[in-house]
């Protein structure tokens, strides 16, 4: 599986989505989402990357 970090960054930088909304879409905790938004995704766990990538795909279906 290839993880597209650009898509994860787009999800996290979307100002229309709150940390809570991303948490509900992906299962990644609000605290973790907030940390990624503030500090970047360099040390992101693979399991969270997969969940956030799935969240990006959900976001694109809605738009």
C-alpha positions as CSV (number, residue, x, y, z in Angstrom):
1,X,0.0,0.0,0.0
2,X,1.2,3.5,-0.9
3,X,0.4,6.2,1.5
4,X,-0.1,9.6,-0.2
5,X,1.0,12.1,2.5
6,X,-0.1,15.0,0.3
7,X,-3.8,13.8,0.7
8,X,-3.4,13.5,4.4
9,X,-2.0,17.0,4.6
10,X,-5.0,18.2,2.5
11,X,-7.4,16.6,5.0
12,X,-5.6,18.1,8.0
13,X,-5.4,21.5,6.5
14,X,-9.1,21.7,5.6
15,X,-10.4,24.5,7.8
16,X,-14.0,23.4,7.2
17,X,-13.4,20.2,9.2
18,X,-12.9,20.3,13.0
19,X,-10.7,17.9,14.9
20,X,-13.8,16.3,16.2
21,X,-15.2,15.7,12.7
22,X,-12.0,14.2,11.5
23,X,-12.0,12.0,14.6
24,X,-15.5,10.7,13.8
25,X,-14.6,10.1,10.2
26,X,-11.4,8.3,10.8
27,X,-11.2,7.0,14.4
28,X,-8.0,9.0,15.0
29,X,-8.4,10.8,18.3
30,X,-9.0,14.6,18.4
31,X,-5.8,15.0,20.4
32,X,-3.8,13.2,17.8
33,X,-5.4,15.1,14.9
34,X,-4.6,18.4,16.7
35,X,-1.0,17.3,17.2
36,X,-0.7,16.5,13.5
37,X,-2.2,19.8,12.6
38,X,0.1,21.7,14.8
39,X,3.4,19.7,14.6
40,X,3.1,18.0,11.2
41,X,3.0,14.3,10.3
42,X,6.6,13.3,10.3
43,X,6.3,10.9,13.2
44,X,2.8,9.6,12.3
45,X,2.1,5.9,12.9
46,X,1.2,3.9,9.8
47,X,-2.1,2.9,11.3
48,X,-3.1,6.5,11.7
49,X,-1.9,7.3,8.2
50,X,-4.2,4.7,6.7
51,X,-7.1,5.9,8.7
52,X,-6.5,9.5,7.7
53,X,-6.1,8.6,4.1
54,X,-9.5,6.8,4.3
55,X,-10.9,10.0,5.8
56,X,-9.6,12.0,2.8
57,X,-11.4,9.6,0.5
58,X,-14.6,10.1,2.5
59,X,-14.1,13.9,2.4
60,X,-13.8,13.8,-1.4
61,X,-17.0,11.8,-1.8
62,X,-18.9,14.4,0.2
63,X,-17.6,17.3,-1.9
